[in-house]
């Protein structure tokens, strides 16, 4: 379980600053003064420095008051405006799997690989997750030709094409998984990693604790249900994400050939359509809001019913941006929700960063509003780099 990992990390940092045991902090009543655990004016400053470095935040001077951190209750209340402490389980978007003794029983290249009824249950789940829009990836220390041969097994029911990317080499898995995350431009907290090795799982957990790890053990196939459970809250997507990310890799290759965004977009024959949403767009707008964290200025995550209520409200407006290029139709990649002259939400898919689409969407909002716009910004730790987006574009931040 990785729930409340932010609170666990805060307690760990506090214990370090106070030079005491984590258990001592954990056993302290939330309303009891932390001075009993060693919190002093000096360790308080040390704790603040550790917090800011760990979470990439900057505590306001107005909050740098000892009393606001003197108890766990006060501390959590103070930090709640900087860090989301209540909903720490990030929506899972990506499943990365080892191959040997995970996708089959046995080690490819050393022995025949076995695909029995238990393994087929995993294959069936992978197909379900793929159809749901989950990004599937492979990460193995085997030789590529061994993995290729294993996929040719006549009993194999999982096609190689459902995997968006694969890192099959002798590099350490931490580096390979980091490359996958960078390639897909997703957060570590949205990743689930499955391996049969305690060593590999321990290494990933130690180096990237945000990633949820699951051990594949064919003596107890309950791990299949654990994988399924991790994606139970992930909304269904009609998008073929494996194909989308393969297309995106080709775009990134071509991007390196051009100097400016305009030149790059022209080379891709990019077309955009920015318009007010229709009722049939509601599911995709909701999905975009749920899945988007980095370019999500107000950290808004709306259900379909909530988007529908905006759609039906006479003082609200939903504007969407769709895009396509020579590699394919990307569908709706940006959306904004306004209520009067307030921008309640402004979201852009990570797949289209650095293409200038956000300015097209913002210009459309400006053209539709008779009054100067004001935009909501809420820091979720992943959108920090965009804190000044509104102000740089003449929008008052609220």
C-alpha positions as CSV (number, residue, x, y, z in Angstrom):
1,X,0.0,0.0,0.0
2,X,1.3,3.4,-0.9
3,X,-1.5,5.6,0.4
4,X,-0.6,8.6,2.4
5,X,3.0,8.4,1.1
6,X,3.2,12.2,1.3
7,X,2.4,12.1,5.0
8,X,4.8,9.2,5.5
9,X,7.6,11.3,3.8
10,X,6.8,14.4,5.9
11,X,7.1,12.3,9.1
12,X,10.4,10.9,7.8
13,X,11.8,14.4,7.1
14,X,10.6,15.6,10.5
15,X,12.3,12.6,12.2
16,X,15.6,13.5,10.3
17,X,15.4,17.1,11.3
18,X,14.7,16.3,15.0
19,X,17.2,13.5,14.9
20,X,14.7,11.0,16.4
21,X,13.0,7.8,15.4
22,X,10.2,7.8,12.9
23,X,8.1,5.6,15.3
24,X,8.4,8.3,17.9
25,X,6.8,10.9,15.6
26,X,4.2,8.4,14.4
27,X,3.1,7.6,18.0
28,X,2.7,11.3,18.9
29,X,-0.9,12.5,19.2
30,X,-1.7,14.9,16.4
31,X,-2.5,17.7,18.9
32,X,0.5,17.2,21.1
33,X,3.4,19.6,20.9
34,X,6.3,18.2,18.8
35,X,8.8,19.7,21.1
36,X,8.6,16.4,23.0
37,X,10.1,14.8,19.9
38,X,13.0,17.2,19.6
39,X,11.4,20.0,17.5
40,X,13.3,23.2,18.3
41,X,13.7,26.5,16.5
42,X,16.8,25.1,14.9
43,X,15.4,21.7,13.9
44,X,12.3,23.6,12.7
45,X,14.3,25.5,10.1
46,X,16.1,22.3,9.1
47,X,12.7,20.6,8.6
48,X,11.5,23.5,6.4
49,X,14.5,23.2,4.2
50,X,14.1,19.5,3.8
51,X,10.4,20.0,2.9
52,X,11.1,22.6,0.3
53,X,13.8,20.5,-1.3
54,X,11.8,17.2,-1.3
55,X,8.5,18.6,-2.6
56,X,9.8,21.5,-4.8
57,X,7.8,24.1,-2.9
58,X,8.5,27.4,-1.2
59,X,6.8,28.0,2.2
60,X,5.5,31.6,2.4
61,X,7.1,33.9,4.9
62,X,3.6,34.3,6.5
63,X,3.6,30.5,7.3
64,X,7.1,30.3,8.7
65,X,5.8,30.5,12.2
66,X,6.8,27.8,14.7
67,X,3.2,27.5,16.0
68,X,2.0,26.5,12.5
69,X,4.2,23.4,12.7
70,X,4.2,22.8,16.4
71,X,1.8,19.8,16.3
72,X,1.1,17.3,13.5
73,X,-2.4,18.6,13.2
74,X,-1.2,22.2,12.7
75,X,1.6,21.0,10.4
76,X,-0.8,19.1,8.1
77,X,-3.2,22.1,8.0
78,X,-0.4,24.4,7.1
79,X,1.1,22.2,4.4
80,X,-2.3,21.3,2.9
81,X,-2.1,24.5,0.8
82,X,1.2,23.4,-0.6
83,X,0.8,19.6,-0.9
84,X,-2.3,17.5,-1.5
85,X,-2.4,15.3,1.6
86,X,-5.9,13.9,1.3
87,X,-5.8,12.4,-2.2
88,X,-2.3,11.0,-2.5
89,X,-3.1,8.1,-4.8
90,X,-2.4,9.3,-8.3
91,X,-4.5,7.9,-11.2
92,X,-2.6,5.0,-12.8
93,X,-1.9,5.4,-16.5
94,X,1.0,3.0,-17.3
95,X,1.8,-0.6,-16.6
96,X,5.4,-1.7,-17.1
97,X,6.2,-5.4,-17.1
98,X,9.2,-7.6,-17.0
99,X,9.0,-10.5,-19.5
100,X,10.6,-13.6,-18.1
101,X,8.5,-15.4,-15.5
102,X,5.9,-12.6,-15.9
103,X,4.5,-12.7,-19.5
104,X,5.3,-16.4,-19.6
105,X,6.8,-19.0,-17.3
106,X,10.4,-19.6,-17.9
107,X,13.4,-17.7,-19.2
108,X,13.5,-16.9,-22.9
109,X,16.7,-18.0,-24.5
110,X,17.5,-20.6,-21.8
111,X,14.5,-22.8,-21.8
112,X,11.1,-23.2,-23.5
113,X,8.6,-20.6,-22.4
114,X,5.4,-21.9,-21.0
115,X,2.0,-20.2,-21.4
116,X,-0.6,-22.1,-19.4
117,X,-4.1,-21.2,-18.1
118,X,-2.7,-19.0,-15.3
119,X,-0.6,-17.0,-17.7
120,X,-3.5,-16.6,-20.1
121,X,-5.4,-14.9,-17.3
122,X,-2.7,-12.2,-17.2
123,X,-2.8,-11.9,-21.0
124,X,-6.6,-11.4,-20.8
125,X,-6.2,-8.7,-18.2
126,X,-3.5,-7.0,-20.4
127,X,-6.0,-7.0,-23.3
128,X,-8.6,-5.4,-21.1
129,X,-6.2,-2.7,-19.8
130,X,-5.1,-2.0,-23.3
131,X,-8.7,-1.5,-24.5
132,X,-9.3,0.7,-21.5
133,X,-6.5,3.0,-22.6
134,X,-3.8,2.0,-20.2
135,X,-0.2,2.4,-21.6
136,X,1.5,-1.0,-21.6
137,X,5.4,-1.2,-21.7
138,X,8.1,-3.8,-21.4
139,X,11.3,-3.6,-19.4
140,X,13.6,-6.6,-19.5
141,X,17.3,-7.4,-19.1
142,X,17.1,-10.1,-21.7
143,X,18.4,-10.0,-25.3
144,X,15.9,-8.5,-27.8
145,X,16.1,-11.6,-30.0
146,X,15.1,-13.9,-27.1
147,X,12.1,-11.8,-26.3
148,X,11.1,-11.7,-30.0
149,X,11.3,-15.5,-30.2
150,X,9.2,-15.8,-27.0
151,X,6.5,-13.7,-28.6
152,X,6.4,-16.2,-31.5
153,X,5.2,-19.0,-29.1
154,X,2.1,-20.4,-30.7
155,X,0.3,-20.2,-27.4
156,X,1.1,-16.5,-26.9
157,X,-2.2,-14.6,-26.9
158,X,-0.7,-11.1,-26.3
159,X,0.4,-9.3,-29.4
160,X,3.6,-7.2,-29.3
161,X,1.8,-4.3,-30.8
162,X,-0.2,-3.5,-27.6
163,X,3.0,-2.3,-26.0
164,X,3.7,1.4,-26.5
165,X,7.5,1.0,-25.9
166,X,10.0,-1.6,-24.7
167,X,13.4,-1.4,-23.1
168,X,15.1,-4.7,-23.7
169,X,18.7,-4.4,-22.8
170,X,21.3,-5.1,-20.1
171,X,21.0,-1.6,-18.5
172,X,19.6,-1.4,-15.0
173,X,15.9,-1.2,-14.8
174,X,15.8,2.1,-12.9
175,X,17.4,3.8,-15.8
176,X,15.2,2.1,-18.3
177,X,12.0,2.9,-16.4
178,X,13.1,6.5,-16.1
179,X,13.6,6.6,-19.9
180,X,10.1,5.2,-20.4
181,X,8.6,7.8,-18.0
182,X,10.5,10.6,-19.8
183,X,9.6,9.2,-23.2
184,X,5.9,9.1,-22.3
185,X,6.1,12.4,-20.3
186,X,4.1,10.9,-17.4
187,X,4.5,11.1,-13.6
188,X,6.2,8.4,-11.7
189,X,3.1,8.1,-9.4
190,X,1.0,7.0,-12.4
191,X,3.2,3.9,-13.1
192,X,2.8,0.3,-11.9
193,X,5.8,-2.0,-12.3
194,X,5.6,-5.8,-12.3
195,X,8.6,-8.1,-11.9
196,X,9.3,-11.5,-10.5
197,X,12.6,-10.4,-8.8
198,X,12.6,-9.1,-5.2
199,X,15.9,-7.5,-6.0
200,X,14.6,-5.5,-9.0
201,X,11.4,-4.5,-7.1
202,X,13.4,-3.4,-4.1
203,X,15.7,-1.3,-6.3
204,X,12.8,0.4,-8.0
205,X,11.1,1.1,-4.7
206,X,14.2,2.5,-3.2
207,X,15.1,4.7,-6.1
208,X,11.6,5.7,-7.3
209,X,9.2,5.2,-4.3
210,X,6.3,6.9,-6.2
211,X,6.1,3.8,-8.5
212,X,3.7,1.1,-7.3
213,X,5.5,-2.3,-7.5
214,X,4.0,-5.7,-7.7
215,X,5.7,-9.1,-7.5
216,X,4.7,-11.6,-10.1
217,X,4.6,-15.0,-8.4
218,X,3.1,-17.9,-10.3
219,X,2.7,-19.9,-7.2
220,X,0.0,-17.4,-6.1
221,X,-1.8,-15.7,-9.0
222,X,-3.5,-13.2,-6.7
223,X,-0.9,-10.7,-8.1
224,X,-3.1,-10.5,-11.3
225,X,-6.0,-9.2,-9.2
226,X,-3.6,-6.7,-7.6
227,X,-2.6,-5.4,-11.0
228,X,-6.3,-5.1,-11.9
229,X,-7.1,-3.3,-8.7
230,X,-4.5,-0.6,-9.3
231,X,-6.3,0.5,-12.5
232,X,-9.8,0.1,-11.2
233,X,-10.2,3.9,-10.7
234,X,-8.6,4.8,-14.0
235,X,-11.3,6.1,-16.3
236,X,-11.9,4.2,-19.6
237,X,-10.4,5.9,-22.7
238,X,-11.4,5.3,-26.3
239,X,-8.0,6.4,-27.4
240,X,-5.5,3.9,-28.6
241,X,-2.6,5.1,-26.4
242,X,0.0,2.6,-27.6
243,X,-0.5,4.0,-31.1
244,X,-0.6,7.5,-29.9
245,X,2.7,7.2,-28.1
246,X,4.3,5.5,-31.1
247,X,3.2,8.4,-33.2
248,X,4.5,10.8,-30.6
249,X,8.0,9.2,-30.8
250,X,8.1,10.0,-34.5
251,X,7.0,13.6,-33.9
252,X,9.9,14.0,-31.4
253,X,12.4,12.6,-33.9
254,X,11.3,15.2,-36.5
255,X,11.2,18.0,-33.9
256,X,15.0,17.8,-33.6
257,X,15.3,18.9,-37.3
258,X,13.6,22.2,-36.8
259,X,14.5,25.4,-34.9
260,X,11.2,27.0,-34.1
261,X,7.8,25.7,-33.0
262,X,6.1,27.2,-36.1
263,X,8.6,25.5,-38.4
264,X,8.1,22.2,-36.6
265,X,4.3,22.4,-36.8
266,X,4.4,23.3,-40.5
267,X,6.6,20.3,-41.2
268,X,4.0,18.1,-39.5
269,X,1.2,19.7,-41.5
270,X,-0.5,20.4,-38.1
271,X,-4.1,21.3,-38.1
272,X,-6.0,22.6,-35.0
273,X,-9.6,23.2,-34.3
274,X,-10.5,25.3,-31.3
275,X,-14.3,25.6,-30.6
276,X,-17.0,25.4,-27.9
277,X,-17.7,21.8,-26.9
278,X,-20.6,19.8,-28.0
279,X,-22.5,17.4,-25.7
280,X,-20.7,14.4,-27.3
281,X,-17.3,15.9,-26.2
282,X,-18.2,15.6,-22.5
283,X,-16.7,12.2,-21.8
284,X,-13.3,13.1,-23.4
285,X,-13.2,16.5,-21.6
286,X,-13.8,14.7,-18.3
287,X,-11.1,12.1,-19.1
288,X,-8.6,14.8,-20.0
289,X,-9.3,16.6,-16.7
290,X,-8.9,13.4,-14.7
291,X,-5.7,12.3,-16.4
292,X,-3.9,15.6,-16.7
293,X,-1.7,16.8,-13.9
294,X,1.2,18.7,-15.4
295,X,-0.6,21.3,-17.5
296,X,-3.6,21.5,-15.3
297,X,-3.6,25.0,-14.0
298,X,-6.3,24.7,-11.4
299,X,-5.6,21.1,-10.6
300,X,-9.3,20.4,-11.6
301,X,-10.5,16.8,-12.0
302,X,-14.1,16.6,-13.2
303,X,-16.5,13.7,-13.5
304,X,-18.7,13.5,-16.6
305,X,-21.6,14.7,-14.5
306,X,-19.7,17.7,-13.4
307,X,-18.7,18.6,-17.0
308,X,-22.3,18.1,-18.0
309,X,-23.4,20.6,-15.3
310,X,-21.0,23.2,-16.7
311,X,-22.3,22.4,-20.2
312,X,-25.9,23.0,-19.1
313,X,-25.1,26.1,-17.1
314,X,-26.0,29.4,-19.0
315,X,-23.1,31.3,-17.4
316,X,-20.4,28.6,-18.1
317,X,-18.5,27.7,-21.3
318,X,-16.4,24.7,-22.3
319,X,-13.8,25.3,-25.0
320,X,-11.9,22.4,-26.5
321,X,-8.8,22.2,-28.8
322,X,-8.4,19.2,-31.2
323,X,-5.3,18.6,-33.3
324,X,-4.0,16.4,-36.1
325,X,-0.9,16.1,-38.2
326,X,0.7,13.9,-40.7
327,X,1.2,11.1,-38.1
328,X,-2.4,10.9,-37.1
329,X,-5.5,12.5,-35.4
330,X,-4.7,13.3,-31.8
331,X,-8.3,14.2,-30.9
332,X,-9.1,16.6,-28.1
333,X,-5.8,17.6,-26.5
334,X,-6.8,20.7,-24.7
335,X,-9.8,22.0,-22.8
336,X,-10.8,25.0,-20.7
337,X,-13.9,25.6,-18.5
338,X,-15.0,29.2,-17.8
339,X,-17.7,30.5,-15.5
340,X,-18.4,34.1,-16.4
341,X,-15.0,35.6,-16.8
342,X,-13.3,33.1,-14.5
343,X,-11.2,30.3,-16.0
344,X,-12.2,27.4,-13.7
345,X,-9.9,24.9,-15.5
346,X,-7.3,25.0,-18.2
347,X,-5.8,21.7,-19.3
348,X,-3.4,20.5,-22.0
349,X,-2.3,16.9,-22.7
350,X,1.3,16.1,-22.0
351,X,1.5,14.6,-25.5
352,X,1.4,18.1,-27.1
353,X,3.7,20.1,-24.9
354,X,5.9,22.7,-26.6
355,X,3.7,23.0,-29.7
356,X,2.1,26.3,-28.8
357,X,-1.4,24.8,-28.5
358,X,-2.0,26.5,-25.1
359,X,-1.8,29.9,-26.7
360,X,-4.4,29.0,-29.3
361,X,-6.7,27.8,-26.6
362,X,-6.1,30.9,-24.4
363,X,-6.7,33.3,-27.4
364,X,-10.0,31.6,-28.1
365,X,-11.1,32.1,-24.5
366,X,-10.1,35.8,-24.7
367,X,-12.1,36.2,-27.9
368,X,-15.2,34.7,-26.3
369,X,-15.1,36.8,-23.1
370,X,-16.6,40.3,-23.1
371,X,-14.7,41.0,-19.8
372,X,-11.0,40.6,-18.9
373,X,-10.4,37.0,-17.9
374,X,-9.2,35.8,-14.5
375,X,-7.6,32.4,-14.0
376,X,-7.5,30.0,-11.1
377,X,-4.2,28.4,-10.3
378,X,-3.7,25.7,-7.7
379,X,-0.3,24.2,-7.2
380,X,-0.3,20.4,-7.3
381,X,3.5,20.0,-7.3
382,X,3.4,18.9,-10.9
383,X,2.3,22.2,-12.4
384,X,4.7,24.4,-10.5
385,X,6.6,25.4,-13.7
386,X,3.3,26.9,-15.1
387,X,2.5,29.1,-12.1
388,X,3.2,32.3,-14.1
389,X,1.4,31.2,-17.3
390,X,-1.6,33.3,-16.7
391,X,0.3,36.4,-15.5
392,X,2.7,36.2,-18.5
393,X,-0.3,36.2,-20.8
394,X,-2.2,39.1,-19.2
395,X,-4.6,37.1,-17.1
396,X,-5.1,38.0,-13.5
397,X,-4.4,35.0,-11.2
398,X,-7.0,34.2,-8.5
